[in-house]
Amino acid sequence: MTLPGGGERKFLQDGDTVTMTAWCQGDGYRVGFGEVTGRILPAVGTRRAETR
C-alpha cells in the first residue's frame, strides 16, 4: 500500500486502521455487504525477550 507521505508498506502495524467493503453481483443484481472498519491492536500476553 502507498502511504500518504509517499512511503510504501506490505504489512500492517499496531495502530493501523483497516476498512473493508464487499459486494457480489450476478446477472441483473448486485448485493452489498456494507463496510467494516477496525484498528489493529498489539498482541495480548506477549513479552519481548530481554537482552542482557
mmCIF file of the N, C-alpha and C atoms, coordinates in Angstrom:
data_MODEL
# 
_entry.id   MODEL 
# 
loop_
_atom_site.group_PDB 
_atom_site.id 
_atom_site.type_symbol 
_atom_site.label_atom_id 
_atom_site.label_alt_id 
_atom_site.label_comp_id 
_atom_site.label_asym_id 
_atom_site.label_entity_id 
_atom_site.label_seq_id 
_atom_site.pdbx_PDB_ins_code 
_atom_site.Cartn_x 
_atom_site.Cartn_y 
_atom_site.Cartn_z 
_atom_site.occupancy 
_atom_site.B_iso_or_equiv 
_atom_site.pdbx_formal_charge 
_atom_site.auth_seq_id 
_atom_site.auth_comp_id 
_atom_site.auth_asym_id 
_atom_site.auth_atom_id 
_atom_site.pdbx_PDB_model_num 
ATOM 1   N N  . MET A 1 1  ? 0.836   -1.163  0.000   1.00 0.00 ? 1  MET A N  1 
ATOM 2   C CA . MET A 1 1  ? 0.000   0.000   0.000   1.00 0.00 ? 1  MET A CA 1 
ATOM 3   C C  . MET A 1 1  ? 0.888   1.235   0.000   1.00 0.00 ? 1  MET A C  1 
ATOM 4   N N  . THR A 1 2  ? 0.415   2.277   -0.583  1.00 0.00 ? 2  THR A N  1 
ATOM 5   C CA . THR A 1 2  ? 1.153   3.534   -0.601  1.00 0.00 ? 2  THR A CA 1 
ATOM 6   C C  . THR A 1 2  ? 0.640   4.423   0.534   1.00 0.00 ? 2  THR A C  1 
ATOM 7   N N  . LEU A 1 3  ? 1.556   4.922   1.337   1.00 0.00 ? 3  LEU A N  1 
ATOM 8   C CA . LEU A 1 3  ? 1.210   5.769   2.482   1.00 0.00 ? 3  LEU A CA 1 
ATOM 9   C C  . LEU A 1 3  ? 1.079   7.218   2.043   1.00 0.00 ? 3  LEU A C  1 
ATOM 10  N N  . PRO A 1 4  ? 0.363   8.037   2.821   1.00 0.00 ? 4  PRO A N  1 
ATOM 11  C CA . PRO A 1 4  ? 0.155   9.439   2.451   1.00 0.00 ? 4  PRO A CA 1 
ATOM 12  C C  . PRO A 1 4  ? 1.450   10.209  2.172   1.00 0.00 ? 4  PRO A C  1 
ATOM 13  N N  . GLY A 1 5  ? 2.538   9.893   2.877   1.00 0.00 ? 5  GLY A N  1 
ATOM 14  C CA . GLY A 1 5  ? 3.807   10.596  2.675   1.00 0.00 ? 5  GLY A CA 1 
ATOM 15  C C  . GLY A 1 5  ? 4.591   10.080  1.480   1.00 0.00 ? 5  GLY A C  1 
ATOM 16  N N  . GLY A 1 6  ? 4.048   9.080   0.763   1.00 0.00 ? 6  GLY A N  1 
ATOM 17  C CA . GLY A 1 6  ? 4.723   8.532   -0.403  1.00 0.00 ? 6  GLY A CA 1 
ATOM 18  C C  . GLY A 1 6  ? 5.472   7.237   -0.124  1.00 0.00 ? 6  GLY A C  1 
ATOM 19  N N  . GLY A 1 7  ? 5.603   6.873   1.160   1.00 0.00 ? 7  GLY A N  1 
ATOM 20  C CA . GLY A 1 7  ? 6.271   5.615   1.508   1.00 0.00 ? 7  GLY A CA 1 
ATOM 21  C C  . GLY A 1 7  ? 5.400   4.426   1.128   1.00 0.00 ? 7  GLY A C  1 
ATOM 22  N N  . GLU A 1 8  ? 5.966   3.232   1.275   1.00 0.00 ? 8  GLU A N  1 
ATOM 23  C CA . GLU A 1 8  ? 5.239   2.022   0.897   1.00 0.00 ? 8  GLU A CA 1 
ATOM 24  C C  . GLU A 1 8  ? 5.398   0.965   1.978   1.00 0.00 ? 8  GLU A C  1 
ATOM 25  N N  . ARG A 1 9  ? 4.330   0.186   2.253   1.00 0.00 ? 9  ARG A N  1 
ATOM 26  C CA . ARG A 1 9  ? 4.381   -0.923  3.202   1.00 0.00 ? 9  ARG A CA 1 
ATOM 27  C C  . ARG A 1 9  ? 3.612   -2.095  2.653   1.00 0.00 ? 9  ARG A C  1 
ATOM 28  N N  . LYS A 1 10 ? 4.038   -3.305  3.013   1.00 0.00 ? 10 LYS A N  1 
ATOM 29  C CA . LYS A 1 10 ? 3.358   -4.519  2.585   1.00 0.00 ? 10 LYS A CA 1 
ATOM 30  C C  . LYS A 1 10 ? 2.877   -5.324  3.792   1.00 0.00 ? 10 LYS A C  1 
ATOM 31  N N  . PHE A 1 11 ? 2.695   -4.638  4.936   1.00 0.00 ? 11 PHE A N  1 
ATOM 32  C CA . PHE A 1 11 ? 2.268   -5.294  6.163   1.00 0.00 ? 11 PHE A CA 1 
ATOM 33  C C  . PHE A 1 11 ? 1.482   -4.297  7.012   1.00 0.00 ? 11 PHE A C  1 
ATOM 34  N N  . LEU A 1 12 ? 0.782   -4.812  8.014   1.00 0.00 ? 12 LEU A N  1 
ATOM 35  C CA . LEU A 1 12 ? 0.033   -3.953  8.941   1.00 0.00 ? 12 LEU A CA 1 
ATOM 36  C C  . LEU A 1 12 ? 0.827   -3.786  10.223  1.00 0.00 ? 12 LEU A C  1 
ATOM 37  N N  . GLN A 1 13 ? 0.673   -2.639  10.871  1.00 0.00 ? 13 GLN A N  1 
ATOM 38  C CA . GLN A 1 13 ? 1.327   -2.379  12.144  1.00 0.00 ? 13 GLN A CA 1 
ATOM 39  C C  . GLN A 1 13 ? 0.283   -2.042  13.197  1.00 0.00 ? 13 GLN A C  1 
ATOM 40  N N  . ASP A 1 14 ? 0.668   -2.216  14.481  1.00 0.00 ? 14 ASP A N  1 
ATOM 41  C CA . ASP A 1 14 ? -0.217  -1.819  15.577  1.00 0.00 ? 14 ASP A CA 1 
ATOM 42  C C  . ASP A 1 14 ? -0.634  -0.367  15.364  1.00 0.00 ? 14 ASP A C  1 
ATOM 43  N N  . GLY A 1 15 ? -1.916  -0.087  15.572  1.00 0.00 ? 15 GLY A N  1 
ATOM 44  C CA . GLY A 1 15 ? -2.422  1.274   15.416  1.00 0.00 ? 15 GLY A CA 1 
ATOM 45  C C  . GLY A 1 15 ? -2.976  1.572   14.028  1.00 0.00 ? 15 GLY A C  1 
ATOM 46  N N  . ASP A 1 16 ? -2.689  0.716   13.039  1.00 0.00 ? 16 ASP A N  1 
ATOM 47  C CA . ASP A 1 16 ? -3.239  0.935   11.694  1.00 0.00 ? 16 ASP A CA 1 
ATOM 48  C C  . ASP A 1 16 ? -4.761  0.767   11.715  1.00 0.00 ? 16 ASP A C  1 
ATOM 49  N N  . THR A 1 17 ? -5.451  1.503   10.865  1.00 0.00 ? 17 THR A N  1 
ATOM 50  C CA . THR A 1 17 ? -6.890  1.348   10.684  1.00 0.00 ? 17 THR A CA 1 
ATOM 51  C C  . THR A 1 17 ? -7.128  0.706   9.322   1.00 0.00 ? 17 THR A C  1 
ATOM 52  N N  . VAL A 1 18 ? -7.987  -0.318  9.300   1.00 0.00 ? 18 VAL A N  1 
ATOM 53  C CA . VAL A 1 18 ? -8.290  -1.058  8.075   1.00 0.00 ? 18 VAL A CA 1 
ATOM 54  C C  . VAL A 1 18 ? -9.782  -0.935  7.806   1.00 0.00 ? 18 VAL A C  1 
ATOM 55  N N  . THR A 1 19 ? -10.137 -0.622  6.566   1.00 0.00 ? 19 THR A N  1 
ATOM 56  C CA . THR A 1 19 ? -11.537 -0.561  6.151   1.00 0.00 ? 19 THR A CA 1 
ATOM 57  C C  . THR A 1 19 ? -11.740 -1.525  4.992   1.00 0.00 ? 19 THR A C  1 
ATOM 58  N N  . MET A 1 20 ? -12.754 -2.386  5.102   1.00 0.00 ? 20 MET A N  1 
ATOM 59  C CA . MET A 1 20 ? -13.080 -3.331  4.035   1.00 0.00 ? 20 MET A CA 1 
ATOM 60  C C  . MET A 1 20 ? -14.521 -3.109  3.594   1.00 0.00 ? 20 MET A C  1 
ATOM 61  N N  . THR A 1 21 ? -14.739 -3.159  2.297   1.00 0.00 ? 21 THR A N  1 
ATOM 62  C CA . THR A 1 21 ? -16.059 -3.047  1.695   1.00 0.00 ? 21 THR A CA 1 
ATOM 63  C C  . THR A 1 21 ? -16.239 -4.233  0.758   1.00 0.00 ? 21 THR A C  1 
ATOM 64  N N  . ALA A 1 22 ? -17.412 -4.856  0.766   1.00 0.00 ? 22 ALA A N  1 
ATOM 65  C CA . ALA A 1 22 ? -17.612 -6.040  -0.075  1.00 0.00 ? 22 ALA A CA 1 
ATOM 66  C C  . ALA A 1 22 ? -18.970 -6.006  -0.767  1.00 0.00 ? 22 ALA A C  1 
ATOM 67  N N  . TRP A 1 23 ? -19.026 -6.646  -1.929  1.00 0.00 ? 23 TRP A N  1 
ATOM 68  C CA . TRP A 1 23 ? -20.263 -6.814  -2.671  1.00 0.00 ? 23 TRP A CA 1 
ATOM 69  C C  . TRP A 1 23 ? -20.085 -7.967  -3.647  1.00 0.00 ? 23 TRP A C  1 
ATOM 70  N N  . CYS A 1 24 ? -21.188 -8.508  -4.115  1.00 0.00 ? 24 CYS A N  1 
ATOM 71  C CA . CYS A 1 24 ? -21.147 -9.512  -5.187  1.00 0.00 ? 24 CYS A CA 1 
ATOM 72  C C  . CYS A 1 24 ? -22.249 -9.174  -6.161  1.00 0.00 ? 24 CYS A C  1 
ATOM 73  N N  . GLN A 1 25 ? -22.100 -9.656  -7.378  1.00 0.00 ? 25 GLN A N  1 
ATOM 74  C CA . GLN A 1 25 ? -23.129 -9.367  -8.376  1.00 0.00 ? 25 GLN A CA 1 
ATOM 75  C C  . GLN A 1 25 ? -23.267 -10.526 -9.341  1.00 0.00 ? 25 GLN A C  1 
ATOM 76  N N  . GLY A 1 26 ? -24.425 -10.584 -9.940  1.00 0.00 ? 26 GLY A N  1 
ATOM 77  C CA . GLY A 1 26 ? -24.733 -11.573 -10.958 1.00 0.00 ? 26 GLY A CA 1 
ATOM 78  C C  . GLY A 1 26 ? -25.514 -10.888 -12.056 1.00 0.00 ? 26 GLY A C  1 
ATOM 79  N N  . ASP A 1 27 ? -26.145 -11.677 -12.893 1.00 0.00 ? 27 ASP A N  1 
ATOM 80  C CA . ASP A 1 27 ? -26.925 -11.110 -13.996 1.00 0.00 ? 27 ASP A CA 1 
ATOM 81  C C  . ASP A 1 27 ? -28.106 -10.312 -13.450 1.00 0.00 ? 27 ASP A C  1 
ATOM 82  N N  . GLY A 1 28 ? -28.028 -9.010  -13.531 1.00 0.00 ? 28 GLY A N  1 
ATOM 83  C CA . GLY A 1 28 ? -29.136 -8.145  -13.159 1.00 0.00 ? 28 GLY A CA 1 
ATOM 84  C C  . GLY A 1 28 ? -29.252 -7.814  -11.675 1.00 0.00 ? 28 GLY A C  1 
ATOM 85  N N  . TYR A 1 29 ? -28.284 -8.223  -10.865 1.00 0.00 ? 29 TYR A N  1 
ATOM 86  C CA . TYR A 1 29 ? -28.380 -7.852  -9.451  1.00 0.00 ? 29 TYR A CA 1 
ATOM 87  C C  . TYR A 1 29 ? -26.990 -7.604  -8.863  1.00 0.00 ? 29 TYR A C  1 
ATOM 88  N N  . ARG A 1 30 ? -26.991 -6.884  -7.777  1.00 0.00 ? 30 ARG A N  1 
ATOM 89  C CA . ARG A 1 30 ? -25.773 -6.616  -7.016  1.00 0.00 ? 30 ARG A CA 1 
ATOM 90  C C  . ARG A 1 30 ? -26.161 -6.527  -5.547  1.00 0.00 ? 30 ARG A C  1 
ATOM 91  N N  . VAL A 1 31 ? -25.467 -7.248  -4.694  1.00 0.00 ? 31 VAL A N  1 
ATOM 92  C CA . VAL A 1 31 ? -25.746 -7.270  -3.264  1.00 0.00 ? 31 VAL A CA 1 
ATOM 93  C C  . VAL A 1 31 ? -24.538 -6.697  -2.528  1.00 0.00 ? 31 VAL A C  1 
ATOM 94  N N  . GLY A 1 32 ? -24.786 -5.679  -1.718  1.00 0.00 ? 32 GLY A N  1 
ATOM 95  C CA . GLY A 1 32 ? -23.705 -5.089  -0.933  1.00 0.00 ? 32 GLY A CA 1 
ATOM 96  C C  . GLY A 1 32 ? -23.695 -5.647  0.476   1.00 0.00 ? 32 GLY A C  1 
ATOM 97  N N  . PHE A 1 33 ? -22.510 -5.916  0.992   1.00 0.00 ? 33 PHE A N  1 
ATOM 98  C CA . PHE A 1 33 ? -22.364 -6.425  2.353   1.00 0.00 ? 33 PHE A CA 1 
ATOM 99  C C  . PHE A 1 33 ? -21.948 -5.323  3.316   1.00 0.00 ? 33 PHE A C  1 
ATOM 100 N N  . GLY A 1 34 ? -21.866 -4.106  2.817   1.00 0.00 ? 34 GLY A N  1 
ATOM 101 C CA . GLY A 1 34 ? -21.547 -2.975  3.687   1.00 0.00 ? 34 GLY A CA 1 
ATOM 102 C C  . GLY A 1 34 ? -20.060 -2.779  3.871   1.00 0.00 ? 34 GLY A C  1 
ATOM 103 N N  . GLU A 1 35 ? -19.754 -2.034  4.917   1.00 0.00 ? 35 GLU A N  1 
ATOM 104 C CA . GLU A 1 35 ? -18.380 -1.651  5.191   1.00 0.00 ? 35 GLU A CA 1 
ATOM 105 C C  . GLU A 1 35 ? -18.073 -1.907  6.658   1.00 0.00 ? 35 GLU A C  1 
ATOM 106 N N  . VAL A 1 36 ? -16.867 -2.343  6.944   1.00 0.00 ? 36 VAL A N  1 
ATOM 107 C CA . VAL A 1 36 ? -16.429 -2.540  8.320   1.00 0.00 ? 36 VAL A CA 1 
ATOM 108 C C  . VAL A 1 36 ? -15.047 -1.890  8.480   1.00 0.00 ? 36 VAL A C  1 
ATOM 109 N N  . THR A 1 37 ? -14.841 -1.237  9.620   1.00 0.00 ? 37 THR A N  1 
ATOM 110 C CA . THR A 1 37 ? -13.564 -0.580  9.904   1.00 0.00 ? 37 THR A CA 1 
ATOM 111 C C  . THR A 1 37 ? -13.088 -1.023  11.273  1.00 0.00 ? 37 THR A C  1 
ATOM 112 N N  . GLY A 1 38 ? -11.810 -1.309  11.385  1.00 0.00 ? 38 GLY A N  1 
ATOM 113 C CA . GLY A 1 38 ? -11.234 -1.714  12.667  1.00 0.00 ? 38 GLY A CA 1 
ATOM 114 C C  . GLY A 1 38 ? -9.804  -1.214  12.793  1.00 0.00 ? 38 GLY A C  1 
ATOM 115 N N  . ARG A 1 39 ? -9.307  -1.238  14.012  1.00 0.00 ? 39 ARG A N  1 
ATOM 116 C CA . ARG A 1 39 ? -7.936  -0.785  14.276  1.00 0.00 ? 39 ARG A CA 1 
ATOM 117 C C  . ARG A 1 39 ? -7.115  -1.974  14.756  1.00 0.00 ? 39 ARG A C  1 
ATOM 118 N N  . ILE A 1 40 ? -5.897  -2.117  14.265  1.00 0.00 ? 40 ILE A N  1 
ATOM 119 C CA . ILE A 1 40 ? -5.000  -3.198  14.644  1.00 0.00 ? 40 ILE A CA 1 
ATOM 120 C C  . ILE A 1 40 ? -4.433  -2.892  16.035  1.00 0.00 ? 40 ILE A C  1 
ATOM 121 N N  . LEU A 1 41 ? -4.643  -3.834  16.969  1.00 0.00 ? 41 LEU A N  1 
ATOM 122 C CA . LEU A 1 41 ? -4.173  -3.671  18.342  1.00 0.00 ? 41 LEU A CA 1 
ATOM 123 C C  . LEU A 1 41 ? -2.956  -4.560  18.589  1.00 0.00 ? 41 LEU A C  1 
ATOM 124 N N  . PRO A 1 42 ? -2.137  -4.211  19.572  1.00 0.00 ? 42 PRO A N  1 
ATOM 125 C CA . PRO A 1 42 ? -0.991  -5.068  19.899  1.00 0.00 ? 42 PRO A CA 1 
ATOM 126 C C  . PRO A 1 42 ? -1.461  -6.422  20.433  1.00 0.00 ? 42 PRO A C  1 
ATOM 127 N N  . ALA A 1 43 ? -0.645  -7.443  20.242  1.00 0.00 ? 43 ALA A N  1 
ATOM 128 C CA . ALA A 1 43 ? -0.957  -8.767  20.765  1.00 0.00 ? 43 ALA A CA 1 
ATOM 129 C C  . ALA A 1 43 ? -0.998  -8.704  22.288  1.00 0.00 ? 43 ALA A C  1 
ATOM 130 N N  . VAL A 1 44 ? -1.881  -9.482  22.893  1.00 0.00 ? 44 VAL A N  1 
ATOM 131 C CA . VAL A 1 44 ? -2.043  -9.508  24.341  1.00 0.00 ? 44 VAL A CA 1 
ATOM 132 C C  . VAL A 1 44 ? -1.286  -10.722 24.895  1.00 0.00 ? 44 VAL A C  1 
ATOM 133 N N  . GLY A 1 45 ? -0.600  -10.519 26.018  1.00 0.00 ? 45 GLY A N  1 
ATOM 134 C CA . GLY A 1 45 ? 0.055   -11.645 26.681  1.00 0.00 ? 45 GLY A CA 1 
ATOM 135 C C  . GLY A 1 45 ? 1.398   -12.020 26.086  1.00 0.00 ? 45 GLY A C  1 
ATOM 136 N N  . THR A 1 46 ? 1.971   -11.170 25.255  1.00 0.00 ? 46 THR A N  1 
ATOM 137 C CA . THR A 1 46 ? 3.293   -11.469 24.707  1.00 0.00 ? 46 THR A CA 1 
ATOM 138 C C  . THR A 1 46 ? 4.319   -10.592 25.395  1.00 0.00 ? 46 THR A C  1 
ATOM 139 N N  . ARG A 1 47 ? 5.493   -11.148 25.605  1.00 0.00 ? 47 ARG A N  1 
ATOM 140 C CA . ARG A 1 47 ? 6.582   -10.379 26.187  1.00 0.00 ? 47 ARG A CA 1 
ATOM 141 C C  . ARG A 1 47 ? 7.790   -10.512 25.286  1.00 0.00 ? 47 ARG A C  1 
ATOM 142 N N  . ARG A 1 48 ? 8.492   -9.431  25.119  1.00 0.00 ? 48 ARG A N  1 
ATOM 143 C CA . ARG A 1 48 ? 9.715   -9.464  24.318  1.00 0.00 ? 48 ARG A CA 1 
ATOM 144 C C  . ARG A 1 48 ? 10.847  -10.017 25.180  1.00 0.00 ? 48 ARG A C  1 
ATOM 145 N N  . ALA A 1 49 ? 11.725  -10.777 24.555  1.00 0.00 ? 49 ALA A N  1 
ATOM 146 C CA . ALA A 1 49 ? 12.880  -11.328 25.277  1.00 0.00 ? 49 ALA A CA 1 
ATOM 147 C C  . ALA A 1 49 ? 13.824  -10.185 25.669  1.00 0.00 ? 49 ALA A C  1 
ATOM 148 N N  . GLU A 1 50 ? 14.266  -10.238 26.891  1.00 0.00 ? 50 GLU A N  1 
ATOM 149 C CA . GLU A 1 50 ? 15.210  -9.210  27.352  1.00 0.00 ? 50 GLU A CA 1 
ATOM 150 C C  . GLU A 1 50 ? 16.624  -9.647  27.010  1.00 0.00 ? 50 GLU A C  1 
ATOM 151 N N  . THR A 1 51 ? 17.429  -8.710  26.552  1.00 0.00 ? 51 THR A N  1 
ATOM 152 C CA . THR A 1 51 ? 18.816  -8.979  26.229  1.00 0.00 ? 51 THR A CA 1 
ATOM 153 C C  . THR A 1 51 ? 19.692  -8.467  27.366  1.00 0.00 ? 51 THR A C  1 
ATOM 154 N N  . ARG A 1 52 ? 20.577  -9.289  27.854  1.00 0.00 ? 52 ARG A N  1 
ATOM 155 C CA . ARG A 1 52 ? 21.462  -8.881  28.953  1.00 0.00 ? 52 ARG A CA 1 
ATOM 156 C C  . ARG A 1 52 ? 22.875  -8.806  28.498  1.00 0.00 ? 52 ARG A C  1 
# 
